[in-house]
Amino acid sequence: MVPLKVIGLAHGILFLAAGQEYRERFKETAVEPATPLWVDGRRDGMVVRLDSASDEPLVLVQLDPRATFRNGPYQVRLRHPLRRSATKPYAVESVESVEPAP
């Protein structure tokens, strides 16, 4: 799991950033079709892109139009890719909201 923080929201796209220490891991990670964003057990969007070019790697999520934006911590779960022809060793399983510690 990789912790993420919200850095922006524009036109239904949620921008989540990981720390610099995860940049190499994101370079080795693919996004497969229909990778979900889970918030409180509901599917509130889909991951559309990983961007590892900047110092802070980004996860871009297209929010569902009916979803309510939640500003808080998130995490990304990684797994091995489903496709045998995959060129990267990891794939995004899901992005989930995390309940903040009290």
N, C-alpha and C positions, 0 to 999 in steps of 0.2 A: 504494500500500500504506500502511496505517496500523498502526503498532506498538501492541500491546496488552499489558497486564499483568494477571495474575490477582489479583482482590481478594476472591474468595470462592467457595465451593462449598456448596450446600445442596439437599438433596432431589433430587439429580441435575441441578441447574441450575448451570452454570458462569458466573460473573460476571467479565467481562473489561472493563477500563477503558482508554480512550484519553485522551490529553492534552487539555487545555482548547482547544488550538489546532485540534482536529478537530471541535469542537462544531457549527460551522456546516455543515461537510461532512456530518456525520451527520444533520442536519436535512433535508438534500437527498437522503438515501439511503433506499431501500426494501429490505425483506426479502421476497424471493419464496419460494414454497413449496419445501421440500426443499433449502435452502441448506446445504451440508455443512461440518462441522468435520473437518479432516484432521490426523491425528497419525501421523507416521512412515509416510505413504502409506496409512493405513487411515482409513476413514470412521468416526469415533468419536462423532458426534452431529450435531445439526442446529441452525442458528441459528433462534431463535424470535422475537427482538425486538431492536430498537435503541432505546435510551432517551437522547435528547439533552437532556432537561429539566434534568438536574443539571449541576453545574460540570464534572465528569468524565463524558463520554459513556460509556454502557455498551453492551456486546454481551452478550445472554443466550443461552446455548447449552444445549439439552437433551442431556445425555450419553446415549449408548447404555448400557443396563444392563451390558453385558459389557466396556465400556471401562475402562481403567485411567487414573485421573486423573494428569495430568502437570502439575506446578507449574513453570512456566517462561514464557518470553516467547512470545507469539503475534502474528500479524499478520492483518489483514483485507484482502482484495483487493476492489477495487470495479470495476464495469464499467457500461456503459449497460444500462438495463432491457430485458428481452426483450419485454415487452408494449407494443404500440403505444399503448395507452391509459394508460400509466404517467404519473403526475402528478409524479414526482420524476426529476431528471436522472441519478441514480446508483442502482445496486442492488448488494447484497453478492454477490460471486461465490463466495467461500469464506472461511473462517477456518482458518488453518494454524498448527501449532506451529513454532517456530523453534529451531534448534540454537543454544544460547548460544555466544558467541565464547570461545575458550580464553584 
